[in-house]
Amino acid sequence: RRDAFGRDVRSILTNAAPVWSLSARAMVQHPTRWRRPMAEARILVVDDEADVCELVADWLAEEAEWTVDYTTEPLRALEQIGQASYDLMVTDLRMPQMHGLDLARQARSLRPGLSVIGITGFASLDSSVDALRQGFVDYIQKPFRVDDLRAAVCRALSQRAQGEPGEAAADEVTHDNAVLAAANEDLSKRLELVSRELTTMQQRLAGQVANLEIRCEAADQLDGQRDPQQILGMGLVMLRRQLPADEHAIVLIQKQPPQMTALATIENDEIVIRRQQQNLERGVLRAVIKRGMPALIEDLSDSPLLGDVEHWIELHGSLLLVPLIGNSRTQAIAMVRRQDTGTAFSVVETRRAMAVCAEIGKAIEIAKTIGHQQTEVFEFLKQMADSADGEGPMSGHSRRVTLLVRDMARRLGLDEGRVQNLEVAARLHDIGKTLLPVDLRGRRGRLNEQDMRLWQTHAERAWAMLEPLGFLDDAVDLIRYHHNPELWGDDPAAEQQILAACEAYDELTHDGVHGAGLAHDDAMAAVKALFDDSVGADMLECLSHCAAFSQ
């Protein structure tokens, strides 16, 4: 009905009759679609599916002016093109025996003026461009309508009749493709640039993560350390592990005025820490302290910047100096020497050293701050101990016991650390008396049994006061038991015996709660009777000599 109606309408329009319908309006709106093509045209349809091939041929054969042949074999199609003069070939692109593009290329080599229309169910930009380059004048995607196919055939035959080659459309698509290729190249360059930036950022982030791990590990190891010298030793070990070299050292300094207070080195795999006071008046150490930045001397044998460093390291190779900063102040300087000259230390190694030194510097600063606070607390505690001694004959009791204890401990050969701990215990041993009733502290003369028991609780009270402070642990136990030899155990420490004997001797030789002061010999006999076998004979003999010398 449509075809018949279409032929009638064309006839009506040809005769210029004023007859209008919906189909007639479509013809006016799309004149090229319905424009009469070549009066006679010969068309070849090629498709590997016989039903599709026959159906397309039937649709096109309905036009009276067109002669339509069809085949399902591309090779047969080439034979037919070589034998007959075809104006147009409609071919499927994807066929088992031969691709439609190859068929079009060979067909146009046989018939250069042959127009070709491609049909496919897998359209893409590349395949469209290739099709147009092979002489395709149009490109139809499955599924399609009959009207679309006829319109494409009409356009192809009209272009052939008017001499408009399909290469123009191919050139236009090629131009567009070139523009897209240029844009794609520009995008590729941008992506490459972004990729490089991302790689750089990833490497930088990996370095930061590695340095953070180093800092966390160092912080964990240094956590709780309160002795600056102990921190120096641990810092040297960590620095050597992160940055192997021929020589490592850390100089502990104070900034105002610039002065070295201690030097930590590794000698024969042993940590050696030397206390020494020396002003830093010149050279690279002074510069590192002032700027707070690392410094590198590439050749120690020919450098005018060494200054005081030349006294502590071998002058050969390269030297890296890294400040240990805490609370925005340089607390110490790490020195790492390698035998190689020039660029012996890489950027990565320098950053690792800086990460370790940052945590060591913080630990030293914290230790110094806590040390200052502890010193202030200790000074206050000494004032309390002096007030506990009161006035009169017992005034200065804690100070006298401290001097006697120090003399006796050194005569017995105790090391300096134990001597200092014993001095602290002696200085504060009676601080618990400040917690006794005021009237009891002010009494003179011998106490009754009940008051004496209360008086002797001052040692336990002192322990309860000092133990929570946390930095007098070794001294507080000596204080707690200096009046209770029965709690010393079978093998009491020398410090416990010294403190108890010296404290008892001083109390017995001065007027106090035990009565009037005794002479030296009487006091020594009383001390021996008081402690029975708890204090050794050698201890008592040493006490006798020290006390006699003191008097």
Secondary structure as UniProt FT lines:
FT   HELIX           2..14
FT   TURN            15..16
FT   HELIX           22..29
FT   HELIX           31..34
FT   STRAND          41..46
FT   HELIX           50..61
FT   TURN            64..65
FT   STRAND          66..71
FT   HELIX           74..83
FT   STRAND          88..92
FT   HELIX           100..110
FT   TURN            112..113
FT   STRAND          115..120
FT   HELIX           125..133
FT   TURN            134..135
FT   STRAND          136..141
FT   HELIX           146..162
FT   HELIX           167..222
FT   TURN            223..224
FT   HELIX           228..242
FT   STRAND          247..254
FT   TURN            255..258
FT   STRAND          259..267
FT   TURN            268..269
FT   STRAND          270..279
FT   HELIX           284..291
FT   STRAND          295..297
FT   HELIX           300..302
FT   TURN            304..305
FT   HELIX           307..311
FT   STRAND          318..326
FT   TURN            327..328
FT   STRAND          329..338
FT   HELIX           347..389
FT   TURN            393..396
FT   HELIX           397..411
FT   TURN            412..413
FT   HELIX           416..428
FT   TURN            429..430
FT   HELIX           431..435
FT   HELIX           438..441
FT   HELIX           449..455
FT   TURN            456..457
FT   HELIX           458..466
FT   HELIX           467..469
FT   HELIX           473..480
FT   TURN            481..483
FT   HELIX           485..487
FT   HELIX           494..508
FT   TURN            513..514
FT   HELIX           520..531
FT   TURN            532..533
FT   HELIX           537..550
//
